[in-house]
Amino acid sequence: MTPRWLLWPFLVLLASIISASPQDWPSKTVTVVVPFTPAGSTDLLARIAAQVWEQRIGKPFVVENRPGAGQQVGVNAVAKAAPDGHTLLMATSSAMAVNPTLYKKLAYDPVKDFQPIAMVAHLPFILVVNPALPINSVADLIKYAKENPGKLSFGSGGVGASHHLYGEMFKSLTGVQMTHVPYRGTVPALNDVIAGHIPLLFSDPPPALPQIAAGKVRAIGVTTAKRIASLPNVPPIADTVKGFDTAPWQMLMAPAGTPRPIIDRLHSEIVRYIASPEGQEKLVNEMGLIPGAPTSPDELAKFVAKEVEDWGKLVRLAGAAGIE
């Protein structure tokens, strides 16, 4: 007979799952963890999701910012949370698809430890520079960097974040020299570009668009192969740097083992919002994003596994694999 004490962990897990039945869930406030500081795209999308769920499910949802260690602090907290539908994650492609190759050791497994809920958006990043620089195009940037080797630096939202990888990708494809300066989120990095402490940044659109409109930073390129609706006059970087075409993603996830009825409820509410006129207006026109498709949670799980392979190639190209 199995000793009673050995059964306790199993019984506790079973109790949490039973208590999270669709009829009883949520029985308390649901927390959506963001692995970045406030005001960046990940934070803003999490707050939209939390508001949508709160309004449509009728129970409280709150956002908790837990930045640090290349997003590992926040992501690992969700990986270890009870799979009862009360702790969710606004996941990024950098945390889930980049980090497995970027870091030599990772405390979480993006495929085994999480259940995707819904794809929220893809982010066409914008290359912005301090307007005091004599740089009005990507070609100008390349010319300036080659004439001033070692003098340029670029900010990012942290080691391994999309901002960082795009800078490394740009260096690799153009042969220019730039120094990486990591921050704890987009907004602190963007503020330093505005202040002139660093010259440039690959920024996600929501925090950058108001600063571009105010003339505090200058947009010279976007990371997608096509122009984006919110900046129709800004050309793709790929027009000058062949092969530069990418857009990271933001996906809502839950700990693996979260009851499927809860996943399906969360999925249906977010997908319905994204497809609505309100959602399209918010994501496309206000935030400059590409809305996510209504892909099923099962298909998203396959997508994440494939993304780990594909982004891993970019990490190796950037020479950033295997950080201790």
RONU-22293 format. One record per residue (C-alpha): residue number from 1; residue in one letter; z, x, y. Coordinates in Angstrom, 3 decimals. Example, Ala and Ser with C-alpha at 12.3 -4.5 7.8 and 13.67 -1.06 7.14 Angstrom:
2
[node 1; 'a'; [7.800; 12.300; -4.500]],
[node 2; 's'; [7.140; 13.670; -1.060]],
END
This chain:
324
[node 1; 'm'; [0.000; 0.000; 0.000]],
[node 2; 't'; [-0.917; 1.293; 3.446]],
[node 3; 'p'; [2.182; 2.235; 5.511]],
[node 4; 'r'; [2.804; -0.397; 8.188]],
[node 5; 'w'; [2.853; 2.155; 11.013]],
[node 6; 'l'; [-0.688; 3.246; 10.211]],
[node 7; 'l'; [-1.903; -0.302; 10.822]],
[node 8; 'w'; [-0.505; -0.616; 14.351]],
[node 9; 'p'; [-3.498; 0.949; 16.216]],
[node 10; 'f'; [-5.867; -1.326; 14.317]],
[node 11; 'l'; [-3.716; -4.397; 14.945]],
[node 12; 'v'; [-3.464; -3.631; 18.670]],
[node 13; 'l'; [-7.264; -3.272; 18.912]],
[node 14; 'l'; [-7.783; -6.457; 16.910]],
[node 15; 'a'; [-5.386; -8.351; 19.139]],
[node 16; 's'; [-7.198; -7.191; 22.279]],
[node 17; 'i'; [-10.525; -8.339; 20.882]],
[node 18; 'i'; [-9.175; -11.717; 19.780]],
[node 19; 's'; [-7.547; -12.270; 23.159]],
[node 20; 'a'; [-10.874; -11.546; 24.835]],
[node 21; 's'; [-12.630; -14.539; 23.285]],
[node 22; 'p'; [-15.086; -16.332; 25.598]],
[node 23; 'q'; [-12.654; -19.232; 25.968]],
[node 24; 'd'; [-9.803; -17.048; 27.190]],
[node 25; 'w'; [-11.735; -14.320; 29.043]],
[node 26; 'p'; [-11.053; -13.165; 31.624]],
[node 27; 's'; [-7.299; -13.526; 31.334]],
[node 28; 'k'; [-6.660; -11.119; 34.228]],
[node 29; 't'; [-8.513; -9.290; 37.001]],
[node 30; 'v'; [-11.665; -7.512; 35.802]],
[node 31; 't'; [-12.130; -3.990; 37.140]],
[node 32; 'v'; [-15.580; -2.502; 37.753]],
[node 33; 'v'; [-15.216; 1.277; 37.873]],
[node 34; 'v'; [-17.463; 3.324; 40.167]],
[node 35; 'p'; [-17.512; 7.085; 39.495]],
[node 36; 'f'; [-18.296; 7.877; 43.164]],
[node 37; 't'; [-16.664; 7.532; 46.557]],
[node 38; 'p'; [-17.233; 4.239; 48.471]],
[node 39; 'a'; [-20.368; 3.266; 50.437]],
[node 40; 'g'; [-23.048; 4.901; 48.267]],
[node 41; 's'; [-25.595; 2.920; 46.224]],
[node 42; 't'; [-23.453; 2.868; 43.081]],
[node 43; 'd'; [-20.492; 1.473; 44.992]],
[node 44; 'l'; [-22.573; -1.115; 46.869]],
[node 45; 'l'; [-24.243; -2.371; 43.690]],
[node 46; 'a'; [-20.901; -2.609; 41.912]],
[node 47; 'r'; [-19.523; -4.714; 44.761]],
[node 48; 'i'; [-22.545; -7.013; 44.595]],
[node 49; 'a'; [-22.060; -7.422; 40.830]],
[node 50; 'a'; [-18.331; -8.048; 41.231]],
[node 51; 'q'; [-18.977; -10.702; 43.880]],
[node 52; 'v'; [-21.639; -12.415; 41.763]],
[node 53; 'w'; [-19.393; -12.517; 38.711]],
[node 54; 'e'; [-16.370; -13.669; 40.692]],
[node 55; 'q'; [-18.330; -16.526; 42.267]],
[node 56; 'r'; [-20.014; -17.655; 39.050]],
[node 57; 'i'; [-17.231; -17.034; 36.536]],
[node 58; 'g'; [-14.440; -18.096; 38.843]],
[node 59; 'k'; [-12.008; -15.256; 38.150]],
[node 60; 'p'; [-11.197; -12.117; 40.200]],
[node 61; 'f'; [-13.352; -8.988; 39.878]],
[node 62; 'v'; [-12.478; -5.823; 41.797]],
[node 63; 'v'; [-14.183; -2.451; 42.287]],
[node 64; 'e'; [-12.235; 0.744; 41.677]],
[node 65; 'n'; [-13.655; 4.077; 42.923]],
[node 66; 'r'; [-12.786; 6.966; 40.610]],
[node 67; 'p'; [-14.896; 9.992; 41.627]],
[node 68; 'g'; [-14.585; 13.509; 40.317]],
[node 69; 'a'; [-15.867; 16.073; 37.795]],
[node 70; 'g'; [-19.502; 15.040; 38.033]],
[node 71; 'q'; [-18.592; 11.343; 37.469]],
[node 72; 'q'; [-16.709; 12.201; 34.287]],
[node 73; 'v'; [-13.342; 10.972; 35.607]],
[node 74; 'g'; [-14.488; 7.393; 36.126]],
[node 75; 'v'; [-16.857; 7.195; 33.158]],
[node 76; 'n'; [-14.339; 8.606; 30.687]],
[node 77; 'a'; [-11.697; 6.148; 31.915]],
[node 78; 'v'; [-13.971; 3.251; 30.953]],
[node 79; 'a'; [-14.919; 4.870; 27.622]],
[node 80; 'k'; [-11.228; 4.925; 26.695]],
[node 81; 'a'; [-10.422; 1.451; 28.053]],
[node 82; 'a'; [-9.706; -1.477; 25.757]],
[node 83; 'p'; [-12.964; -3.242; 24.783]],
[node 84; 'd'; [-11.711; -6.586; 26.009]],
[node 85; 'g'; [-14.091; -7.264; 28.893]],
[node 86; 'h'; [-11.557; -6.420; 31.600]],
[node 87; 't'; [-12.837; -2.904; 32.378]],
[node 88; 'l'; [-16.525; -2.372; 33.179]],
[node 89; 'l'; [-18.626; 0.478; 34.547]],
[node 90; 'm'; [-21.385; 0.788; 37.110]],
[node 91; 'a'; [-23.174; 3.579; 35.271]],
[node 92; 't'; [-25.792; 5.941; 36.646]],
[node 93; 's'; [-28.588; 7.796; 34.911]],
[node 94; 's'; [-26.928; 11.033; 35.976]],
[node 95; 'a'; [-23.649; 10.173; 34.222]],
[node 96; 'm'; [-25.195; 8.673; 31.105]],
[node 97; 'a'; [-28.473; 10.572; 30.628]],
[node 98; 'v'; [-28.037; 13.842; 32.548]],
[node 99; 'n'; [-24.457; 14.849; 31.825]],
[node 100; 'p'; [-24.923; 15.223; 28.036]],
[node 101; 't'; [-27.254; 18.165; 28.686]],
[node 102; 'l'; [-25.753; 19.325; 31.975]],
[node 103; 'y'; [-22.285; 19.934; 30.529]],
[node 104; 'k'; [-21.494; 22.046; 27.486]],
[node 105; 'k'; [-18.659; 19.681; 26.578]],
[node 106; 'l'; [-18.448; 16.014; 27.499]],
[node 107; 'a'; [-15.443; 13.780; 26.824]],
[node 108; 'y'; [-17.570; 10.667; 26.298]],
[node 109; 'd'; [-20.722; 9.772; 24.369]],
[node 110; 'p'; [-23.083; 7.627; 26.488]],
[node 111; 'v'; [-24.645; 6.040; 23.404]],
[node 112; 'k'; [-21.667; 5.544; 21.081]],
[node 113; 'd'; [-18.914; 4.803; 23.616]],
[node 114; 'f'; [-20.663; 2.152; 25.716]],
[node 115; 'q'; [-22.439; -1.182; 25.443]],
[node 116; 'p'; [-25.072; -1.806; 28.152]],
[node 117; 'i'; [-24.830; -5.119; 29.986]],
[node 118; 'a'; [-27.745; -5.189; 32.441]],
[node 119; 'm'; [-30.100; -2.919; 34.350]],
[node 120; 'v'; [-29.408; -3.548; 38.021]],
[node 121; 'a'; [-31.860; -1.309; 39.867]],
[node 122; 'h'; [-33.890; 1.864; 40.030]],
[node 123; 'l'; [-33.411; 4.050; 43.093]],
[node 124; 'p'; [-36.378; 5.677; 44.876]],
[node 125; 'f'; [-34.550; 8.545; 46.577]],
[node 126; 'i'; [-35.488; 9.614; 50.109]],
[node 127; 'l'; [-35.758; 13.218; 51.266]],
[node 128; 'v'; [-34.112; 13.360; 54.694]],
[node 129; 'v'; [-33.652; 16.268; 57.096]],
[node 130; 'n'; [-31.681; 16.869; 60.266]],
[node 131; 'p'; [-34.018; 15.873; 63.149]],
[node 132; 'a'; [-33.279; 19.118; 64.999]],
[node 133; 'l'; [-35.276; 21.016; 62.382]],
[node 134; 'p'; [-39.007; 21.600; 63.037]],
[node 135; 'i'; [-39.813; 19.702; 59.834]],
[node 136; 'n'; [-41.848; 16.493; 59.867]],
[node 137; 's'; [-43.346; 16.540; 56.371]],
[node 138; 'v'; [-42.843; 17.920; 52.883]],
[node 139; 'a'; [-45.504; 20.531; 53.641]],
[node 140; 'd'; [-43.504; 21.580; 56.726]],
[node 141; 'l'; [-40.376; 21.906; 54.596]],
[node 142; 'i'; [-42.084; 24.142; 52.062]],
[node 143; 'k'; [-43.563; 26.310; 54.811]],
[node 144; 'y'; [-40.210; 26.575; 56.639]],
[node 145; 'a'; [-38.334; 27.421; 53.438]],
[node 146; 'k'; [-40.772; 30.179; 52.517]],
[node 147; 'e'; [-40.666; 31.638; 56.007]],
[node 148; 'n'; [-36.848; 31.513; 56.005]],
[node 149; 'p'; [-35.841; 32.455; 52.432]],
[node 150; 'g'; [-32.218; 31.755; 51.594]],
[node 151; 'k'; [-31.477; 29.963; 54.886]],
[node 152; 'l'; [-31.851; 26.382; 53.671]],
[node 153; 's'; [-29.253; 24.409; 51.753]],
[node 154; 'f'; [-29.298; 20.879; 50.368]],
[node 155; 'g'; [-26.453; 18.467; 49.768]],
[node 156; 's'; [-25.752; 16.250; 46.784]],
[node 157; 'g'; [-23.311; 13.654; 45.532]],
[node 158; 'g'; [-21.971; 16.178; 43.035]],
[node 159; 'v'; [-23.071; 18.647; 40.387]],
[node 160; 'g'; [-25.590; 16.952; 38.100]],
[node 161; 'a'; [-26.046; 13.905; 40.339]],
[node 162; 's'; [-29.617; 12.841; 41.051]],
[node 163; 'h'; [-29.465; 14.391; 44.532]],
[node 164; 'h'; [-28.719; 17.747; 42.886]],
[node 165; 'l'; [-31.405; 17.523; 40.201]],
[node 166; 'y'; [-34.077; 16.542; 42.704]],
[node 167; 'g'; [-33.240; 19.579; 44.798]],
[node 168; 'e'; [-33.498; 21.810; 41.740]],
[node 169; 'm'; [-36.718; 20.096; 40.680]],
[node 170; 'f'; [-38.150; 20.623; 44.161]],
[node 171; 'k'; [-37.237; 24.309; 44.034]],
[node 172; 's'; [-38.786; 24.712; 40.588]],
[node 173; 'l'; [-42.081; 23.001; 41.478]],
[node 174; 't'; [-42.536; 24.677; 44.880]],
[node 175; 'g'; [-40.927; 28.086; 44.417]],
[node 176; 'v'; [-38.748; 27.733; 47.524]],
[node 177; 'q'; [-35.166; 28.982; 47.758]],
[node 178; 'm'; [-32.373; 26.567; 48.692]],
[node 179; 't'; [-28.629; 26.606; 48.093]],
[node 180; 'h'; [-26.941; 23.602; 46.530]],
[node 181; 'v'; [-23.862; 22.198; 48.324]],
[node 182; 'p'; [-22.074; 19.522; 46.236]],
[node 183; 'y'; [-20.044; 16.687; 47.771]],
[node 184; 'r'; [-18.051; 13.820; 46.238]],
[node 185; 'g'; [-20.682; 11.211; 47.080]],
[node 186; 't'; [-23.803; 10.496; 49.109]],
[node 187; 'v'; [-22.073; 9.466; 52.333]],
[node 188; 'p'; [-20.099; 12.705; 52.881]],
[node 189; 'a'; [-23.277; 14.716; 52.264]],
[node 190; 'l'; [-25.343; 12.490; 54.544]],
[node 191; 'n'; [-22.731; 12.771; 57.291]],
[node 192; 'd'; [-23.021; 16.552; 57.141]],
[node 193; 'v'; [-26.820; 16.344; 57.437]],
[node 194; 'i'; [-26.352; 14.186; 60.549]],
[node 195; 'a'; [-23.828; 16.676; 61.943]],
[node 196; 'g'; [-26.126; 19.617; 61.215]],
[node 197; 'h'; [-23.777; 21.301; 58.741]],
[node 198; 'i'; [-26.456; 21.131; 56.043]],
[node 199; 'p'; [-30.172; 20.659; 56.771]],
[node 200; 'l'; [-31.340; 18.220; 54.102]],
[node 201; 'l'; [-30.514; 15.799; 51.307]],
[node 202; 'f'; [-32.238; 13.711; 48.663]],
[node 203; 's'; [-30.446; 10.441; 49.468]],
[node 204; 'd'; [-30.296; 7.073; 47.786]],
[node 205; 'p'; [-31.646; 4.414; 50.188]],
[node 206; 'p'; [-28.709; 2.150; 51.170]],
[node 207; 'p'; [-26.668; 4.711; 53.116]],
[node 208; 'a'; [-29.760; 6.514; 54.441]],
[node 209; 'l'; [-31.859; 3.615; 55.769]],
[node 210; 'p'; [-29.591; 2.748; 58.743]],
[node 211; 'q'; [-29.377; 6.430; 59.719]],
[node 212; 'i'; [-33.154; 6.789; 59.509]],
[node 213; 'a'; [-33.622; 3.703; 61.685]],
[node 214; 'a'; [-31.144; 5.106; 64.225]],
[node 215; 'g'; [-32.965; 8.441; 64.349]],
[node 216; 'k'; [-29.952; 10.356; 63.057]],
[node 217; 'v'; [-31.948; 11.780; 60.145]],
[node 218; 'r'; [-35.693; 12.092; 59.565]],
[node 219; 'a'; [-37.294; 10.812; 56.343]],
[node 220; 'i'; [-40.147; 13.011; 55.117]],
[node 221; 'g'; [-40.750; 11.834; 51.544]],
[node 222; 'v'; [-39.749; 9.526; 48.685]],
[node 223; 't'; [-39.294; 10.540; 45.053]],
[node 224; 't'; [-41.494; 7.813; 43.568]],
[node 225; 'a'; [-45.269; 8.097; 43.136]],
[node 226; 'k'; [-45.752; 5.042; 45.367]],
[node 227; 'r'; [-44.414; 4.261; 48.836]],
[node 228; 'i'; [-41.423; 1.942; 49.020]],
[node 229; 'a'; [-41.301; -1.374; 50.876]],
[node 230; 's'; [-38.403; -0.357; 53.120]],
[node 231; 'l'; [-40.198; 2.806; 54.343]],
[node 232; 'p'; [-43.933; 2.075; 54.164]],
[node 233; 'n'; [-44.824; 4.958; 56.502]],
[node 234; 'v'; [-43.049; 7.629; 54.455]],
[node 235; 'p'; [-45.325; 9.239; 51.840]],
[node 236; 'p'; [-44.374; 10.155; 48.280]],
[node 237; 'i'; [-43.293; 13.763; 47.753]],
[node 238; 'a'; [-45.864; 13.774; 44.935]],
[node 239; 'd'; [-48.645; 13.668; 47.533]],
[node 240; 't'; [-47.729; 17.277; 48.295]],
[node 241; 'v'; [-45.812; 18.398; 45.195]],
[node 242; 'k'; [-47.712; 17.339; 42.093]],
[node 243; 'g'; [-45.554; 15.999; 39.276]],
[node 244; 'f'; [-42.653; 14.928; 41.492]],
[node 245; 'd'; [-42.238; 11.310; 40.423]],
[node 246; 't'; [-38.873; 9.917; 39.379]],
[node 247; 'a'; [-36.305; 7.234; 40.176]],
[node 248; 'p'; [-32.816; 7.160; 38.633]],
[node 249; 'w'; [-31.191; 3.926; 37.520]],
[node 250; 'q'; [-27.961; 1.986; 37.886]],
[node 251; 'm'; [-26.773; -0.018; 34.882]],
[node 252; 'l'; [-23.703; -2.125; 34.214]],
[node 253; 'm'; [-21.879; -1.186; 31.007]],
[node 254; 'a'; [-18.757; -2.034; 29.027]],
[node 255; 'p'; [-16.761; -0.071; 26.432]],
[node 256; 'a'; [-18.327; -0.186; 22.966]],
[node 257; 'g'; [-16.858; -3.004; 20.919]],
[node 258; 't'; [-16.596; -5.475; 23.786]],
[node 259; 'p'; [-17.205; -8.933; 22.256]],
[node 260; 'r'; [-20.852; -9.890; 22.406]],
[node 261; 'p'; [-20.286; -13.341; 23.979]],
[node 262; 'i'; [-18.667; -11.594; 26.954]],
[node 263; 'i'; [-21.562; -9.107; 27.218]],
[node 264; 'd'; [-24.071; -11.961; 27.082]],
[node 265; 'r'; [-22.240; -13.948; 29.782]],
[node 266; 'l'; [-22.087; -10.959; 32.111]],
[node 267; 'h'; [-25.737; -10.144; 31.395]],
[node 268; 's'; [-27.025; -13.653; 32.088]],
[node 269; 'e'; [-25.222; -13.969; 35.430]],
[node 270; 'i'; [-26.496; -10.622; 36.769]],
[node 271; 'v'; [-30.052; -11.156; 35.530]],
[node 272; 'r'; [-30.089; -14.589; 37.159]],
[node 273; 'y'; [-28.919; -13.089; 40.455]],
[node 274; 'i'; [-31.486; -10.257; 40.378]],
[node 275; 'a'; [-34.323; -12.753; 39.830]],
[node 276; 's'; [-33.141; -15.061; 42.618]],
[node 277; 'p'; [-34.627; -14.956; 46.144]],
[node 278; 'e'; [-31.213; -13.826; 47.387]],
[node 279; 'g'; [-31.087; -10.958; 44.908]],
[node 280; 'q'; [-34.650; -9.841; 45.637]],
[node 281; 'e'; [-34.007; -9.904; 49.383]],
[node 282; 'k'; [-30.802; -7.898; 48.998]],
[node 283; 'l'; [-32.089; -5.262; 46.581]],
[node 284; 'v'; [-35.634; -4.786; 47.885]],
[node 285; 'n'; [-35.570; -5.464; 51.617]],
[node 286; 'e'; [-31.994; -4.608; 52.550]],
[node 287; 'm'; [-31.242; -1.772; 50.127]],
[node 288; 'g'; [-34.713; -0.356; 49.465]],
[node 289; 'l'; [-34.300; -0.453; 45.680]],
[node 290; 'i'; [-36.470; -1.477; 42.741]],
[node 291; 'p'; [-34.772; -4.445; 40.996]],
[node 292; 'g'; [-33.992; -4.059; 37.303]],
[node 293; 'a'; [-35.941; -5.956; 34.667]],
[node 294; 'p'; [-34.202; -8.615; 32.510]],
[node 295; 't'; [-34.043; -6.253; 29.523]],
[node 296; 's'; [-31.663; -7.305; 26.733]],
[node 297; 'p'; [-28.449; -5.344; 26.072]],
[node 298; 'd'; [-29.808; -4.197; 22.689]],
[node 299; 'e'; [-33.016; -2.870; 24.218]],
[node 300; 'l'; [-31.031; -1.164; 26.958]],
[node 301; 'a'; [-29.013; 0.677; 24.309]],
[node 302; 'k'; [-32.268; 2.090; 22.894]],
[node 303; 'f'; [-33.407; 2.900; 26.440]],
[node 304; 'v'; [-30.252; 4.934; 27.155]],
[node 305; 'a'; [-30.697; 6.989; 23.967]],
[node 306; 'k'; [-34.282; 7.799; 24.994]],
[node 307; 'e'; [-33.203; 8.628; 28.549]],
[node 308; 'v'; [-30.707; 11.218; 27.262]],
[node 309; 'e'; [-33.673; 13.064; 25.746]],
[node 310; 'd'; [-35.997; 12.693; 28.743]],
[node 311; 'w'; [-33.500; 13.631; 31.464]],
[node 312; 'g'; [-32.287; 16.481; 29.295]],
[node 313; 'k'; [-35.725; 18.045; 29.694]],
[node 314; 'l'; [-35.410; 17.843; 33.491]],
[node 315; 'v'; [-31.952; 19.411; 33.395]],
[node 316; 'r'; [-33.281; 22.314; 31.353]],
[node 317; 'l'; [-36.259; 22.626; 33.716]],
[node 318; 'a'; [-33.808; 22.905; 36.591]],
[node 319; 'g'; [-31.914; 25.629; 34.741]],
[node 320; 'a'; [-28.705; 23.597; 34.956]],
[node 321; 'a'; [-27.893; 23.026; 31.273]],
[node 322; 'g'; [-24.621; 23.965; 29.639]],
[node 323; 'i'; [-22.113; 24.011; 32.500]],
[node 324; 'e'; [-18.649; 24.877; 31.206]],
END
